[in-house]
Amino acid sequence: MPDGVLESEAMKANGKQRLRAVVLVLAIGVVSLLHYATPTTHYLAHPLLQRAYYIPVLLMALWFGWRGGIAAATLAALSYIPHIAMAWQARPEYRAAQYVEVGMFFVVGALTGVLADLERMQKKKIEDTAAKLSETYAQLQASMEQLRRADRLSALGELSAGLAHEIRNPLGSLEGAVQILRRPALTEPTRQEFAEMAEREVIRLKGLLTNFLEFARPQPPRRTFIEPQLLLESVGKLASETARMTGVHMRIEAGHVPAVFVDAEQIKQVLLNLVLNAVQAMPSGGEIVLHSHQTNGSVLLEIADQGVGIPEENLERIFDPFFTTRAGGTGLGLSIAYQIINRHGGHLSVRNNPNRGATFTIVLPLAQPEAATTSAVNALA
């Protein structure tokens, strides 16, 4: 906050305190004048006026601390004691009681002021602690942002290195094919062969760059409510022909599971990727089971295969960008799948089966019950 603003606020606070002090001094003066102006025959009026002194004494103590309380009590005593001494000579017992009451002005003013000072000190400690916590939190947020930036830069470096490595091979093939195609004595069949090779490498490069852009600039989910069974059935139909050609049988075990609030196309993309990976892991055929069930407020979608499984040393790296054990693979498919599930507030994991093969598990949060009645069958159209 600028110094000028702080100075202005301090001046306003001081002016407010001065105004309070003037008002309370005037209040003591008014009560004293009423005492002197009221005849002693009004027995009820004087005790009430005497108690009225406590109001400015208490307020002075609350606003100015014990010093303010003592000052107000002193002013009230100096104003009231002459009246006691002159007006109540005929009633010494009453006069003695009034002197004791004056002493109570000091007791009340001092005690209230001390308590007010302690309360202000405690409040200041709390405010200072809150300010320090706020400053610490701001520093922590700044540190976290620096870490996030560093992490993004590190990830960008890894992605760039991986992309450069993946591009190098098809570029080398393209270069070799182009050099051969430039030979004048090349036969037509050979020319056609190397032209097709160049085309395949261009398609591979295009797919690699498409996957890289999808990973680096993911699209936000366009969510709708849909039943997991519809997702599994749709993916089963899409992959059925590929599975049949490799001798793989697909089985869907989808009970009645509540709807999930997801981008149907993105989740289908993930499921299809996992199913096709499972098909490729079973060159000799086998069975893939697509299973869904509900547990602990979440929906689990599982794709279990009977393939070769995943080496234990690769399980922790399986979702890393550009990590692949398959010839010709880009290593981005599972990374994109993992990213999509994370954006949906879910989790994607993998484990090896006890006998053979592996199981990929997608955990998605359930849709809100009141909204889950919305139909989303059209999302698969």
C-alpha positions in Angstrom: 0.0 0.0 0.0 1.4 3.5 -0.9 2.8 5.6 1.9 0.4 8.4 1.1 -2.6 6.2 1.6 -1.2 4.8 4.9 -0.6 8.4 6.1 -4.1 9.4 5.1 -5.7 6.5 6.9 -3.6 7.2 10.0 -4.7 10.8 10.0 -8.4 9.7 9.7 -7.9 7.2 12.6 -6.3 9.9 14.8 -9.1 12.4 14.0 -11.7 9.7 14.9 -10.0 9.1 18.3 -9.8 12.8 19.1 -13.5 13.2 18.3 -14.3 10.3 20.6 -12.3 11.8 23.4 -14.0 15.2 23.1 -17.5 13.5 23.1 -16.7 11.5 26.2 -15.3 14.5 28.1 -18.4 16.5 27.2 -20.5 13.5 28.4 -18.8 13.6 31.8 -19.3 17.4 31.9 -23.0 17.0 31.2 -23.5 14.3 33.9 -21.6 16.6 36.4 -23.8 19.6 35.5 -26.9 17.5 36.0 -25.7 16.5 39.4 -25.1 20.1 40.5 -28.4 21.2 39.0 -30.5 18.5 40.6 -31.7 19.2 44.2 -30.6 16.7 46.8 -34.3 16.0 47.5 -34.5 13.9 44.3 -33.1 10.8 45.9 -33.5 8.6 42.9 -32.0 11.0 40.3 -28.6 11.3 41.9 -27.9 7.5 42.1 -28.9 7.2 38.4 -26.7 10.2 37.4 -23.8 8.7 39.4 -24.1 5.4 37.5 -24.1 7.4 34.3 -20.4 8.2 34.9 -19.7 4.5 34.1 -20.7 4.9 30.5 -17.9 7.4 29.5 -15.4 5.6 31.8 -16.1 2.2 30.1 -16.0 3.7 26.6 -12.8 5.5 27.3 -11.3 2.3 28.6 -12.4 0.3 25.6 -11.2 2.9 23.0 -8.1 4.1 24.7 -7.0 1.3 27.0 -6.2 1.5 30.7 -4.8 5.0 30.4 -8.0 6.2 28.9 -10.0 4.4 31.6 -8.0 6.0 34.4 -8.1 9.4 32.7 -11.9 9.3 32.4 -12.3 8.0 36.0 -10.0 10.9 37.2 -12.1 13.5 35.3 -15.3 12.1 36.7 -13.9 12.0 40.2 -12.7 15.6 40.0 -16.1 16.7 38.7 -18.2 14.7 41.2 -16.2 14.9 44.5 -16.9 18.6 45.1 -20.6 17.9 44.7 -20.4 15.0 47.3 -18.5 17.2 49.7 -20.8 20.1 49.5 -24.3 18.6 48.8 -24.3 15.6 51.1 -22.8 17.0 54.4 -26.0 16.2 56.2 -25.8 12.5 55.2 -22.3 11.3 56.1 -23.1 7.6 55.4 -24.5 8.3 52.0 -21.5 10.6 51.3 -19.1 7.8 52.3 -20.8 5.4 49.9 -20.4 8.0 47.1 -16.7 8.2 47.8 -16.5 4.4 47.5 -18.4 4.6 44.3 -15.9 7.1 43.0 -13.2 4.6 43.8 -15.0 2.1 41.7 -14.7 4.4 38.7 -10.9 3.8 38.8 -11.3 0.0 39.3 -13.8 -0.4 36.4 -11.7 2.0 34.2 -8.4 0.2 34.9 -9.7 -3.4 34.6 -11.7 -2.7 31.4 -8.8 -0.8 29.9 -6.4 -3.7 30.7 -8.7 -6.2 29.2 -9.2 -4.0 26.1 -5.4 -3.6 25.7 -5.0 -7.4 26.0 -7.7 -7.9 23.4 -6.1 -5.4 21.0 -2.7 -7.0 21.5 -4.1 -10.4 20.8 -5.9 -9.1 17.7 -2.7 -7.5 16.4 -0.9 -10.8 16.9 -3.6 -12.6 15.0 -3.5 -10.0 12.2 0.4 -10.2 12.1 0.2 -14.0 12.0 -2.5 -13.8 9.2 -0.3 -11.4 7.3 2.7 -13.6 7.6 0.7 -16.6 6.6 -0.6 -14.7 3.6 2.9 -13.7 2.7 4.1 -17.2 3.1 1.2 -18.5 1.0 2.0 -16.0 -1.7 5.7 -17.1 -1.7 4.6 -20.7 -1.8 2.3 -20.0 -4.7 5.1 -18.2 -6.5 7.5 -21.2 -5.8 4.9 -23.6 -7.1 4.4 -21.6 -10.2 8.2 -21.6 -10.8 8.2 -25.3 -10.3 5.3 -25.7 -12.7 7.1 -23.6 -15.3 10.3 -25.6 -14.8 8.3 -28.8 -15.1 6.7 -27.6 -18.3 10.0 -26.6 -19.7 11.5 -30.0 -18.7 8.5 -31.8 -20.3 8.8 -29.7 -23.4 12.5 -30.6 -23.6 11.7 -34.3 -23.3 9.0 -34.1 -25.8 11.2 -32.2 -28.3 14.0 -34.7 -27.8 11.6 -37.6 -28.3 10.0 -36.0 -31.4 13.4 -35.3 -32.9 14.3 -38.9 -32.3 11.1 -40.2 -33.8 11.3 -37.9 -36.9 14.9 -38.9 -37.6 14.2 -42.4 -38.8 11.4 -41.6 -41.3 13.4 -38.6 -42.6 16.4 -40.9 -43.1 14.2 -43.3 -45.0 12.7 -40.5 -47.1 16.2 -39.2 -47.9 17.3 -42.6 -49.0 14.2 -43.2 -51.1 14.5 -39.8 -52.8 18.2 -40.4 -53.6 17.3 -43.7 -55.3 14.4 -42.2 -57.1 16.7 -39.6 -58.7 18.7 -42.4 -60.4 18.0 -42.2 -64.2 18.4 -45.9 -64.9 15.9 -47.0 -62.2 13.3 -49.5 -63.4 9.6 -48.7 -63.1 8.9 -51.5 -60.5 11.8 -50.3 -58.3 10.7 -46.7 -58.8 7.1 -47.6 -57.7 8.5 -49.5 -54.7 10.5 -46.6 -53.4 7.7 -44.1 -54.1 5.4 -46.2 -52.0 8.1 -46.3 -49.3 8.3 -42.5 -49.3 4.6 -42.2 -49.1 4.4 -44.5 -46.1 7.1 -42.5 -44.3 5.2 -39.3 -45.1 2.0 -40.8 -43.6 4.0 -41.9 -40.6 5.4 -38.4 -40.1 2.0 -36.9 -40.4 0.5 -39.3 -37.9 3.4 -38.6 -35.5 3.0 -34.9 -35.7 -0.8 -35.2 -35.3 -0.3 -37.2 -32.1 2.3 -34.8 -30.9 0.0 -31.8 -31.4 -2.8 -33.7 -29.7 -0.6 -34.4 -26.7 0.9 -30.9 -26.5 -2.4 -29.1 -27.1 -5.2 -31.2 -25.7 -8.7 -30.2 -26.4 -11.0 -29.7 -23.3 -13.6 -32.4 -22.9 -17.1 -31.7 -24.3 -19.0 -33.6 -21.6 -22.3 -35.3 -21.7 -24.0 -38.0 -19.7 -23.6 -41.5 -21.0 -23.8 -45.1 -19.7 -20.5 -47.0 -19.7 -22.2 -50.0 -21.4 -22.9 -47.9 -24.5 -19.2 -46.8 -24.6 -18.0 -50.4 -24.4 -20.5 -51.7 -27.0 -19.6 -48.9 -29.4 -15.9 -49.6 -29.1 -16.5 -53.4 -29.4 -18.2 -52.8 -32.7 -15.5 -50.5 -34.0 -12.7 -53.0 -33.2 -14.6 -56.2 -33.9 -13.4 -56.6 -37.5 -9.7 -56.0 -36.6 -10.0 -58.5 -33.8 -11.7 -61.1 -35.9 -8.9 -60.9 -38.6 -6.3 -61.7 -35.9 -8.3 -64.5 -34.3 -9.2 -62.4 -31.2 -12.6 -62.9 -29.6 -14.1 -59.9 -27.7 -16.4 -60.3 -24.8 -18.3 -57.4 -23.1 -19.3 -57.7 -19.4 -21.3 -54.6 -18.7 -23.8 -54.7 -15.9 -26.1 -51.8 -14.9 -23.7 -49.0 -14.1 -24.8 -45.4 -13.6 -24.0 -42.7 -16.2 -20.7 -40.9 -16.3 -20.3 -37.2 -17.2 -17.6 -37.4 -19.9 -16.6 -36.5 -23.5 -17.9 -39.7 -25.2 -15.7 -39.4 -28.2 -12.5 -38.9 -26.1 -13.3 -41.8 -23.9 -14.1 -43.9 -27.0 -10.7 -42.9 -28.4 -9.0 -44.1 -25.2 -10.9 -47.4 -25.1 -10.3 -48.1 -28.8 -6.6 -47.4 -28.4 -6.4 -49.8 -25.5 -8.4 -52.5 -27.3 -6.3 -52.2 -30.5 -3.1 -52.4 -28.3 -4.6 -55.6 -26.7 -5.3 -57.1 -30.2 -1.7 -56.4 -31.3 -0.4 -58.0 -28.1 -2.1 -61.3 -29.1 -0.8 -62.2 -32.6 -1.8 -65.8 -32.0 -5.4 -64.9 -31.0 -7.1 -65.0 -27.6 -9.8 -63.2 -25.8 -10.3 -59.6 -24.8 -12.8 -58.8 -22.0 -14.3 -55.3 -21.7 -15.8 -55.0 -18.2 -17.5 -52.2 -16.3 -18.6 -52.0 -12.7 -19.2 -49.4 -9.9 -17.2 -49.1 -6.7 -16.8 -46.4 -4.1 -18.4 -43.6 -6.0 -16.5 -44.4 -9.2 -17.0 -46.3 -12.4 -14.3 -48.8 -13.5 -13.8 -49.7 -17.1 -11.3 -52.6 -17.6 -9.8 -54.0 -20.7 -8.2 -57.4 -20.0 -6.2 -59.3 -22.7 -4.4 -62.7 -22.9 -1.3 -61.3 -24.6 2.3 -61.4 -23.6 1.9 -58.9 -20.8 4.2 -56.0 -20.0 7.7 -56.4 -18.5 7.8 -55.3 -14.9 10.5 -52.7 -15.6 8.3 -51.0 -18.2 5.1 -50.8 -16.0 6.1 -47.4 -14.5 7.1 -46.0 -17.9 4.3 -47.3 -20.0 2.5 -43.9 -20.0 5.6 -41.8 -20.6 5.6 -39.8 -23.9 7.5 -41.6 -26.8 8.0 -44.7 -24.7 7.1 -47.8 -26.8 8.2 -51.4 -27.2 6.5 -51.9 -30.5 8.3 -51.5 -33.8 6.8 -48.5 -35.7 5.0 -47.2 -32.6 5.1 -43.5 -31.8 4.9 -44.0 -28.0 2.2 -41.3 -27.7 -1.0 -43.3 -27.8 -1.0 -44.3 -24.1 0.3 -40.9 -23.1 -2.6 -39.2 -24.8 -5.0 -41.8 -23.2 -3.5 -41.1 -19.8 -3.9 -37.3 -20.3 -7.5 -37.6 -21.5 -8.5 -39.6 -18.4 -6.8 -37.2 -16.1 -8.7 -34.3 -17.7 -11.9 -36.1 -16.8 -10.9 -36.3 -13.2 -10.1 -40.0 -13.5 -7.1 -42.3 -13.4 -5.6 -44.8 -15.9 -3.5 -47.7 -14.6 -2.2 -51.1 -15.8 -1.3 -54.4 -14.2 -0.2 -57.7 -15.4 -2.7 -60.6 -15.0 -1.7 -63.6 -12.8 -1.7 -66.0 -15.6 -1.0 -64.1 -18.8 -1.8 -60.8 -20.4 -2.4 -57.4 -18.9 -5.4 -55.3 -17.7 -5.8 -51.6 -18.2 -8.2 -50.0 -15.7 -9.9 -46.6 -16.2 -11.4 -45.0 -13.1 -14.0 -42.3 -13.8 -16.1 -40.3 -11.2 -19.8 -41.0 -11.2 -22.2 -38.4 -12.6 -24.4 -36.5 -10.1 -27.5 -38.6 -9.4 -30.0 -35.8 -10.2 -28.4 -35.2 -13.6 -27.6 -38.7 -14.6 -31.1 -39.3 -15.9 -30.2 -37.2 -19.0 -29.9 -39.5 -22.0 -26.8 -39.4 -24.1 -27.4 -42.2 -26.6 -27.0 -39.6 -29.4 -23.4 -39.0 -28.4 -22.4 -42.3 -30.0 -24.3 -41.6 -33.3 
